[in-house]
Amino acid sequence: MKLRFLGVAAAALIVAAGVPVRAADAPVQLPEAVVAAAKSLQPRHGKIAIAEAHATLDLGDAYDFYGPEDARKILVDIWGNPSQSADRVLGMVMPAGASPLSDAWGAVVTYEETGFVSDDDAGKVDYAELLTQMREGEDENNEKRKAEGYPAMHLAGWAEQPTYDAGTHSVVWAQDIAVGDAASHTLNYDVRTLGRRGVLSLNLVSSMDQLSDVRQAATAFADHAAFDQGARYQDYDSSTDKTAEYGIGGLIAAGVGVAAAKKLGILAILLKFLKPIAIAAIAAFAVLRNKIAGLFGRRKAEEDDPSFEEQQPVAAPAEEASQDGAEDGADEAASGAPERAETPVA
């Protein structure tokens, strides 16, 4: 998903047409279809049920919520994203009264039934190393972006280093991203709330000059996004419920799209990112490599291993599945984390 705010998209169209753009130029006349789409939106307030996730967002009067259909209008019809960018989106949140035609931030709501994600490794992840790994795939990703007509992206650093709140079972992190030649960096904020069977995600996209406001909103979402009774983190039943074969470190690694996550097994990812104090404990679980590999796709040789324990694969976007199927034999032989659908960025 590649989000481009309307003002940026409009400016890009003008540049493409050969018309110079200056700060003093008159505002761009918006297409009638875009204006009509914005007028048709029906925001809601208060407590919002996210039925697919068995969760509730308590937004009060401070934020507007847009359902799946309105979210598609915003992402595709107004902000000019590809149609697939709205797939699996359960809604969007914006500041109360803010128009999608403005430069206000927007939060995309999704849910993934990953299984129960243990928080036992929280506090053991080496985020400096993770940041280094995140940057390793930039050149390859930027070549793809350029071929698709999008500007290059560079990860400048953490806008907020990942933190885990054991009280709300939420993980929050933010990336500072340079996009093309834009003077203002893009802010990509992630809020993940853990539940009994999966993870509720709110991804906020804005610019770094709005860091303070977006951080406040992200904190509010972490505090007011909750799973319904029976689907809460504490409702987990180890005797019946599916368990994800990764913890907080793996969740963040896959979430930020670490280049290594595509080709490394989850054990390798954890060994790479966990602080040395946790290495010995993780190494003790090496005998479970076949079970761990089941999370991200089994190697053919492992399918014939009698010690392999059958696991329900983590759901992945259809577009990722098709990409995985087209990969060469070398990539197929490597056990790795699913490549996360690209998050909207300005």
Contacts in CASP RR format, 6 or more apart in sequence:
PFRMAT RR
TARGET T0000
AUTHOR 0000-0000-0000
METHOD contacts of the structure
MODEL  1
MKLRFLGVAAAALIVAAGVPVRAADAPVQLPEAVVAAAKSLQPRHGKIAI
AEAHATLDLGDAYDFYGPEDARKILVDIWGNPSQSADRVLGMVMPAGASP
LSDAWGAVVTYEETGFVSDDDAGKVDYAELLTQMREGEDENNEKRKAEGY
PAMHLAGWAEQPTYDAGTHSVVWAQDIAVGDAASHTLNYDVRTLGRRGVL
SLNLVSSMDQLSDVRQAATAFADHAAFDQGARYQDYDSSTDKTAEYGIGG
LIAAGVGVAAAKKLGILAILLKFLKPIAIAAIAAFAVLRNKIAGLFGRRK
AEEDDPSFEEQQPVAAPAEEASQDGAEDGADEAASGAPERAETPVA
1 75 0 8 1.000
1 81 0 8 1.000
1 82 0 8 1.000
1 84 0 8 1.000
1 85 0 8 1.000
1 108 0 8 1.000
1 341 0 8 1.000
1 342 0 8 1.000
1 343 0 8 1.000
1 344 0 8 1.000
2 81 0 8 1.000
2 82 0 8 1.000
2 85 0 8 1.000
2 145 0 8 1.000
2 148 0 8 1.000
2 150 0 8 1.000
2 342 0 8 1.000
2 344 0 8 1.000
2 345 0 8 1.000
3 75 0 8 1.000
3 79 0 8 1.000
3 81 0 8 1.000
3 85 0 8 1.000
3 205 0 8 1.000
3 344 0 8 1.000
3 345 0 8 1.000
3 346 0 8 1.000
4 12 0 8 1.000
4 79 0 8 1.000
4 80 0 8 1.000
4 81 0 8 1.000
4 150 0 8 1.000
4 346 0 8 1.000
5 79 0 8 1.000
5 103 0 8 1.000
5 346 0 8 1.000
6 30 0 8 1.000
6 34 0 8 1.000
6 78 0 8 1.000
6 79 0 8 1.000
6 80 0 8 1.000
6 100 0 8 1.000
6 101 0 8 1.000
7 28 0 8 1.000
7 103 0 8 1.000
8 182 0 8 1.000
8 346 0 8 1.000
9 79 0 8 1.000
9 80 0 8 1.000
10 28 0 8 1.000
10 30 0 8 1.000
11 21 0 8 1.000
11 28 0 8 1.000
14 21 0 8 1.000
14 28 0 8 1.000
15 21 0 8 1.000
30 101 0 8 1.000
33 77 0 8 1.000
34 77 0 8 1.000
34 78 0 8 1.000
34 101 0 8 1.000
35 101 0 8 1.000
37 73 0 8 1.000
37 74 0 8 1.000
37 77 0 8 1.000
37 78 0 8 1.000
38 78 0 8 1.000
38 99 0 8 1.000
38 100 0 8 1.000
38 101 0 8 1.000
40 73 0 8 1.000
41 66 0 8 1.000
41 70 0 8 1.000
41 73 0 8 1.000
41 74 0 8 1.000
41 100 0 8 1.000
42 66 0 8 1.000
42 70 0 8 1.000
43 64 0 8 1.000
43 65 0 8 1.000
43 66 0 8 1.000
43 70 0 8 1.000
43 94 0 8 1.000
43 97 0 8 1.000
44 64 0 8 1.000
44 65 0 8 1.000
44 66 0 8 1.000
44 67 0 8 1.000
45 59 0 8 1.000
45 60 0 8 1.000
45 61 0 8 1.000
45 63 0 8 1.000
45 64 0 8 1.000
45 65 0 8 1.000
45 96 0 8 1.000
46 58 0 8 1.000
46 59 0 8 1.000
46 60 0 8 1.000
46 61 0 8 1.000
46 65 0 8 1.000
47 56 0 8 1.000
47 57 0 8 1.000
47 58 0 8 1.000
47 59 0 8 1.000
47 60 0 8 1.000
48 56 0 8 1.000
48 57 0 8 1.000
48 58 0 8 1.000
48 59 0 8 1.000
48 65 0 8 1.000
49 55 0 8 1.000
49 56 0 8 1.000
50 56 0 8 1.000
50 57 0 8 1.000
50 90 0 8 1.000
50 109 0 8 1.000
50 111 0 8 1.000
50 200 0 8 1.000
52 90 0 8 1.000
52 111 0 8 1.000
53 90 0 8 1.000
53 111 0 8 1.000
53 198 0 8 1.000
53 200 0 8 1.000
53 227 0 8 1.000
53 231 0 8 1.000
54 197 0 8 1.000
54 227 0 8 1.000
54 228 0 8 1.000
54 230 0 8 1.000
54 231 0 8 1.000
55 111 0 8 1.000
55 193 0 8 1.000
55 200 0 8 1.000
55 225 0 8 1.000
55 226 0 8 1.000
55 227 0 8 1.000
55 228 0 8 1.000
55 231 0 8 1.000
56 225 0 8 1.000
56 226 0 8 1.000
56 227 0 8 1.000
56 228 0 8 1.000
57 65 0 8 1.000
57 93 0 8 1.000
57 109 0 8 1.000
57 221 0 8 1.000
57 224 0 8 1.000
57 225 0 8 1.000
58 224 0 8 1.000
58 225 0 8 1.000
58 226 0 8 1.000
59 65 0 8 1.000
59 93 0 8 1.000
59 224 0 8 1.000
61 96 0 8 1.000
62 95 0 8 1.000
62 96 0 8 1.000
62 220 0 8 1.000
63 93 0 8 1.000
63 94 0 8 1.000
63 95 0 8 1.000
63 96 0 8 1.000
63 217 0 8 1.000
63 220 0 8 1.000
64 93 0 8 1.000
64 94 0 8 1.000
64 95 0 8 1.000
64 96 0 8 1.000
64 97 0 8 1.000
64 98 0 8 1.000
65 91 0 8 1.000
65 92 0 8 1.000
65 93 0 8 1.000
66 74 0 8 1.000
66 91 0 8 1.000
66 92 0 8 1.000
66 93 0 8 1.000
66 94 0 8 1.000
67 90 0 8 1.000
67 91 0 8 1.000
67 92 0 8 1.000
68 86 0 8 1.000
68 89 0 8 1.000
68 90 0 8 1.000
68 91 0 8 1.000
70 91 0 8 1.000
70 92 0 8 1.000
71 86 0 8 1.000
71 89 0 8 1.000
71 90 0 8 1.000
71 91 0 8 1.000
71 92 0 8 1.000
71 108 0 8 1.000
71 109 0 8 1.000
72 86 0 8 1.000
72 89 0 8 1.000
74 92 0 8 1.000
74 100 0 8 1.000
75 81 0 8 1.000
75 85 0 8 1.000
75 86 0 8 1.000
75 89 0 8 1.000
75 92 0 8 1.000
75 108 0 8 1.000
75 344 0 8 1.000
76 82 0 8 1.000
76 83 0 8 1.000
76 85 0 8 1.000
76 86 0 8 1.000
78 100 0 8 1.000
78 101 0 8 1.000
79 100 0 8 1.000
81 344 0 8 1.000
84 319 0 8 1.000
85 344 0 8 1.000
87 317 0 8 1.000
87 318 0 8 1.000
87 319 0 8 1.000
88 110 0 8 1.000
88 317 0 8 1.000
88 341 0 8 1.000
89 108 0 8 1.000
89 109 0 8 1.000
89 110 0 8 1.000
90 109 0 8 1.000
90 110 0 8 1.000
90 111 0 8 1.000
91 108 0 8 1.000
91 109 0 8 1.000
92 106 0 8 1.000
92 107 0 8 1.000
92 108 0 8 1.000
92 109 0 8 1.000
93 106 0 8 1.000
93 107 0 8 1.000
93 109 0 8 1.000
93 202 0 8 1.000
93 217 0 8 1.000
93 221 0 8 1.000
94 100 0 8 1.000
94 104 0 8 1.000
94 105 0 8 1.000
94 106 0 8 1.000
94 107 0 8 1.000
95 104 0 8 1.000
95 105 0 8 1.000
95 213 0 8 1.000
95 217 0 8 1.000
98 104 0 8 1.000
103 207 0 8 1.000
104 206 0 8 1.000
105 187 0 8 1.000
105 204 0 8 1.000
105 205 0 8 1.000
105 206 0 8 1.000
105 210 0 8 1.000
105 213 0 8 1.000
105 214 0 8 1.000
105 217 0 8 1.000
106 204 0 8 1.000
106 205 0 8 1.000
106 206 0 8 1.000
107 191 0 8 1.000
107 202 0 8 1.000
107 203 0 8 1.000
107 204 0 8 1.000
107 205 0 8 1.000
107 217 0 8 1.000
107 221 0 8 1.000
108 201 0 8 1.000
108 202 0 8 1.000
108 203 0 8 1.000
108 205 0 8 1.000
108 343 0 8 1.000
108 344 0 8 1.000
109 200 0 8 1.000
109 201 0 8 1.000
109 202 0 8 1.000
110 200 0 8 1.000
110 201 0 8 1.000
110 203 0 8 1.000
111 198 0 8 1.000
111 199 0 8 1.000
111 200 0 8 1.000
111 201 0 8 1.000
112 198 0 8 1.000
112 199 0 8 1.000
112 201 0 8 1.000
112 314 0 8 1.000
112 315 0 8 1.000
113 197 0 8 1.000
113 198 0 8 1.000
113 315 0 8 1.000
114 197 0 8 1.000
114 198 0 8 1.000
114 199 0 8 1.000
114 244 0 8 1.000
114 251 0 8 1.000
114 314 0 8 1.000
114 315 0 8 1.000
115 197 0 8 1.000
115 198 0 8 1.000
115 241 0 8 1.000
115 242 0 8 1.000
115 243 0 8 1.000
115 244 0 8 1.000
115 314 0 8 1.000
116 194 0 8 1.000
116 195 0 8 1.000
116 196 0 8 1.000
116 197 0 8 1.000
116 198 0 8 1.000
116 233 0 8 1.000
116 236 0 8 1.000
116 241 0 8 1.000
116 242 0 8 1.000
116 243 0 8 1.000
116 244 0 8 1.000
117 194 0 8 1.000
117 195 0 8 1.000
117 198 0 8 1.000
117 199 0 8 1.000
117 244 0 8 1.000
117 246 0 8 1.000
117 247 0 8 1.000
117 248 0 8 1.000
117 251 0 8 1.000
118 243 0 8 1.000
118 244 0 8 1.000
118 247 0 8 1.000
119 164 0 8 1.000
119 166 0 8 1.000
119 169 0 8 1.000
119 194 0 8 1.000
119 247 0 8 1.000
119 248 0 8 1.000
120 247 0 8 1.000
121 247 0 8 1.000
121 248 0 8 1.000
121 249 0 8 1.000
121 270 0 8 1.000
121 274 0 8 1.000
121 278 0 8 1.000
122 164 0 8 1.000
122 166 0 8 1.000
122 248 0 8 1.000
123 164 0 8 1.000
123 248 0 8 1.000
123 275 0 8 1.000
124 274 0 8 1.000
124 275 0 8 1.000
124 277 0 8 1.000
124 278 0 8 1.000
125 162 0 8 1.000
125 248 0 8 1.000
125 249 0 8 1.000
125 252 0 8 1.000
125 273 0 8 1.000
125 274 0 8 1.000
125 275 0 8 1.000
126 273 0 8 1.000
126 274 0 8 1.000
126 275 0 8 1.000
127 158 0 8 1.000
127 161 0 8 1.000
127 162 0 8 1.000
127 273 0 8 1.000
129 272 0 8 1.000
129 273 0 8 1.000
130 249 0 8 1.000
130 252 0 8 1.000
130 253 0 8 1.000
130 256 0 8 1.000
130 258 0 8 1.000
130 273 0 8 1.000
131 155 0 8 1.000
131 157 0 8 1.000
131 158 0 8 1.000
133 253 0 8 1.000
133 258 0 8 1.000
133 259 0 8 1.000
133 260 0 8 1.000
133 272 0 8 1.000
133 273 0 8 1.000
134 155 0 8 1.000
134 175 0 8 1.000
134 256 0 8 1.000
134 257 0 8 1.000
134 258 0 8 1.000
134 259 0 8 1.000
135 155 0 8 1.000
136 258 0 8 1.000
136 259 0 8 1.000
136 260 0 8 1.000
137 259 0 8 1.000
138 153 0 8 1.000
138 154 0 8 1.000
138 155 0 8 1.000
140 259 0 8 1.000
141 153 0 8 1.000
141 259 0 8 1.000
142 152 0 8 1.000
142 153 0 8 1.000
145 151 0 8 1.000
145 152 0 8 1.000
145 153 0 8 1.000
146 152 0 8 1.000
151 179 0 8 1.000
151 180 0 8 1.000
151 181 0 8 1.000
151 182 0 8 1.000
152 179 0 8 1.000
152 180 0 8 1.000
153 177 0 8 1.000
153 178 0 8 1.000
153 179 0 8 1.000
153 180 0 8 1.000
153 186 0 8 1.000
153 345 0 8 1.000
154 177 0 8 1.000
154 178 0 8 1.000
154 180 0 8 1.000
155 175 0 8 1.000
155 176 0 8 1.000
155 177 0 8 1.000
155 178 0 8 1.000
156 176 0 8 1.000
156 177 0 8 1.000
156 178 0 8 1.000
156 185 0 8 1.000
157 175 0 8 1.000
157 176 0 8 1.000
158 173 0 8 1.000
158 174 0 8 1.000
158 175 0 8 1.000
158 176 0 8 1.000
159 174 0 8 1.000
159 175 0 8 1.000
159 176 0 8 1.000
159 187 0 8 1.000
159 188 0 8 1.000
159 189 0 8 1.000
159 208 0 8 1.000
159 211 0 8 1.000
160 172 0 8 1.000
160 173 0 8 1.000
160 174 0 8 1.000
160 189 0 8 1.000
160 215 0 8 1.000
161 173 0 8 1.000
162 171 0 8 1.000
162 172 0 8 1.000
162 173 0 8 1.000
162 248 0 8 1.000
162 252 0 8 1.000
163 171 0 8 1.000
163 172 0 8 1.000
163 173 0 8 1.000
164 170 0 8 1.000
164 171 0 8 1.000
164 248 0 8 1.000
165 171 0 8 1.000
165 172 0 8 1.000
165 222 0 8 1.000
168 193 0 8 1.000
168 222 0 8 1.000
168 223 0 8 1.000
168 225 0 8 1.000
168 226 0 8 1.000
169 193 0 8 1.000
169 194 0 8 1.000
169 195 0 8 1.000
169 233 0 8 1.000
170 191 0 8 1.000
170 192 0 8 1.000
170 193 0 8 1.000
170 194 0 8 1.000
170 222 0 8 1.000
170 225 0 8 1.000
171 190 0 8 1.000
171 191 0 8 1.000
171 192 0 8 1.000
171 194 0 8 1.000
171 248 0 8 1.000
171 251 0 8 1.000
171 252 0 8 1.000
172 189 0 8 1.000
172 190 0 8 1.000
172 191 0 8 1.000
172 192 0 8 1.000
172 218 0 8 1.000
172 219 0 8 1.000
172 222 0 8 1.000
173 189 0 8 1.000
173 190 0 8 1.000
173 252 0 8 1.000
173 256 0 8 1.000
174 187 0 8 1.000
174 188 0 8 1.000
174 189 0 8 1.000
174 190 0 8 1.000
174 211 0 8 1.000
174 214 0 8 1.000
174 215 0 8 1.000
174 218 0 8 1.000
175 187 0 8 1.000
175 188 0 8 1.000
175 256 0 8 1.000
176 185 0 8 1.000
176 186 0 8 1.000
176 187 0 8 1.000
176 208 0 8 1.000
177 185 0 8 1.000
177 186 0 8 1.000
177 187 0 8 1.000
177 188 0 8 1.000
177 345 0 8 1.000
178 185 0 8 1.000
178 186 0 8 1.000
179 185 0 8 1.000
179 186 0 8 1.000
179 345 0 8 1.000
179 346 0 8 1.000
182 346 0 8 1.000
184 207 0 8 1.000
184 208 0 8 1.000
184 209 0 8 1.000
185 207 0 8 1.000
185 208 0 8 1.000
186 205 0 8 1.000
186 206 0 8 1.000
186 207 0 8 1.000
186 208 0 8 1.000
186 345 0 8 1.000
186 346 0 8 1.000
187 204 0 8 1.000
187 205 0 8 1.000
187 206 0 8 1.000
187 207 0 8 1.000
187 208 0 8 1.000
187 210 0 8 1.000
187 211 0 8 1.000
187 214 0 8 1.000
188 203 0 8 1.000
188 204 0 8 1.000
188 205 0 8 1.000
188 343 0 8 1.000
188 345 0 8 1.000
189 203 0 8 1.000
189 204 0 8 1.000
189 205 0 8 1.000
189 206 0 8 1.000
189 214 0 8 1.000
189 215 0 8 1.000
189 218 0 8 1.000
190 201 0 8 1.000
190 202 0 8 1.000
190 203 0 8 1.000
190 204 0 8 1.000
190 255 0 8 1.000
190 256 0 8 1.000
190 343 0 8 1.000
191 201 0 8 1.000
191 202 0 8 1.000
191 203 0 8 1.000
191 204 0 8 1.000
191 218 0 8 1.000
191 221 0 8 1.000
191 222 0 8 1.000
191 225 0 8 1.000
192 199 0 8 1.000
192 200 0 8 1.000
192 201 0 8 1.000
192 251 0 8 1.000
193 199 0 8 1.000
193 200 0 8 1.000
193 201 0 8 1.000
193 222 0 8 1.000
193 225 0 8 1.000
193 226 0 8 1.000
193 227 0 8 1.000
194 233 0 8 1.000
195 227 0 8 1.000
195 231 0 8 1.000
195 232 0 8 1.000
195 233 0 8 1.000
195 236 0 8 1.000
196 227 0 8 1.000
196 230 0 8 1.000
196 231 0 8 1.000
196 232 0 8 1.000
196 233 0 8 1.000
196 235 0 8 1.000
196 236 0 8 1.000
196 237 0 8 1.000
196 241 0 8 1.000
197 231 0 8 1.000
197 241 0 8 1.000
197 242 0 8 1.000
198 244 0 8 1.000
199 251 0 8 1.000
200 225 0 8 1.000
200 227 0 8 1.000
202 218 0 8 1.000
202 221 0 8 1.000
202 225 0 8 1.000
203 343 0 8 1.000
203 344 0 8 1.000
204 214 0 8 1.000
204 217 0 8 1.000
204 218 0 8 1.000
205 343 0 8 1.000
205 344 0 8 1.000
205 345 0 8 1.000
205 346 0 8 1.000
206 213 0 8 1.000
206 214 0 8 1.000
206 346 0 8 1.000
207 346 0 8 1.000
226 232 0 8 1.000
227 233 0 8 1.000
227 235 0 8 1.000
229 235 0 8 1.000
242 312 0 8 1.000
244 251 0 8 1.000
244 295 0 8 1.000
244 314 0 8 1.000
245 266 0 8 1.000
245 288 0 8 1.000
245 291 0 8 1.000
245 292 0 8 1.000
245 294 0 8 1.000
245 295 0 8 1.000
245 311 0 8 1.000
246 254 0 8 1.000
246 266 0 8 1.000
246 269 0 8 1.000
246 270 0 8 1.000
246 292 0 8 1.000
246 295 0 8 1.000
246 337 0 8 1.000
249 269 0 8 1.000
249 270 0 8 1.000
249 273 0 8 1.000
249 274 0 8 1.000
250 261 0 8 1.000
250 266 0 8 1.000
250 269 0 8 1.000
250 270 0 8 1.000
250 273 0 8 1.000
250 337 0 8 1.000
253 260 0 8 1.000
253 261 0 8 1.000
253 269 0 8 1.000
253 273 0 8 1.000
253 337 0 8 1.000
254 261 0 8 1.000
254 337 0 8 1.000
254 338 0 8 1.000
254 340 0 8 1.000
255 340 0 8 1.000
256 340 0 8 1.000
257 339 0 8 1.000
257 340 0 8 1.000
258 269 0 8 1.000
258 337 0 8 1.000
260 268 0 8 1.000
260 269 0 8 1.000
260 272 0 8 1.000
261 269 0 8 1.000
261 336 0 8 1.000
261 337 0 8 1.000
261 338 0 8 1.000
261 339 0 8 1.000
262 331 0 8 1.000
262 336 0 8 1.000
262 337 0 8 1.000
262 339 0 8 1.000
263 331 0 8 1.000
263 334 0 8 1.000
263 336 0 8 1.000
264 272 0 8 1.000
264 334 0 8 1.000
264 335 0 8 1.000
264 336 0 8 1.000
264 337 0 8 1.000
265 292 0 8 1.000
265 293 0 8 1.000
265 296 0 8 1.000
265 334 0 8 1.000
265 335 0 8 1.000
265 336 0 8 1.000
265 337 0 8 1.000
266 292 0 8 1.000
266 293 0 8 1.000
266 295 0 8 1.000
266 296 0 8 1.000
266 336 0 8 1.000
266 337 0 8 1.000
267 282 0 8 1.000
267 285 0 8 1.000
267 286 0 8 1.000
267 289 0 8 1.000
267 292 0 8 1.000
269 337 0 8 1.000
270 278 0 8 1.000
270 282 0 8 1.000
271 279 0 8 1.000
271 282 0 8 1.000
271 283 0 8 1.000
274 282 0 8 1.000
285 292 0 8 1.000
290 298 0 8 1.000
290 302 0 8 1.000
290 305 0 8 1.000
290 307 0 8 1.000
290 308 0 8 1.000
290 309 0 8 1.000
291 308 0 8 1.000
291 309 0 8 1.000
291 311 0 8 1.000
293 299 0 8 1.000
293 302 0 8 1.000
293 335 0 8 1.000
293 336 0 8 1.000
294 302 0 8 1.000
294 311 0 8 1.000
294 313 0 8 1.000
294 335 0 8 1.000
295 311 0 8 1.000
295 313 0 8 1.000
295 314 0 8 1.000
295 337 0 8 1.000
296 314 0 8 1.000
296 335 0 8 1.000
296 336 0 8 1.000
296 337 0 8 1.000
296 338 0 8 1.000
297 313 0 8 1.000
297 335 0 8 1.000
297 336 0 8 1.000
298 308 0 8 1.000
298 335 0 8 1.000
299 332 0 8 1.000
299 333 0 8 1.000
299 334 0 8 1.000
299 335 0 8 1.000
300 332 0 8 1.000
300 333 0 8 1.000
302 308 0 8 1.000
302 335 0 8 1.000
314 338 0 8 1.000
316 324 0 8 1.000
316 338 0 8 1.000
317 341 0 8 1.000
319 341 0 8 1.000
320 338 0 8 1.000
320 339 0 8 1.000
320 341 0 8 1.000
323 339 0 8 1.000
324 338 0 8 1.000
324 339 0 8 1.000
325 332 0 8 1.000
END
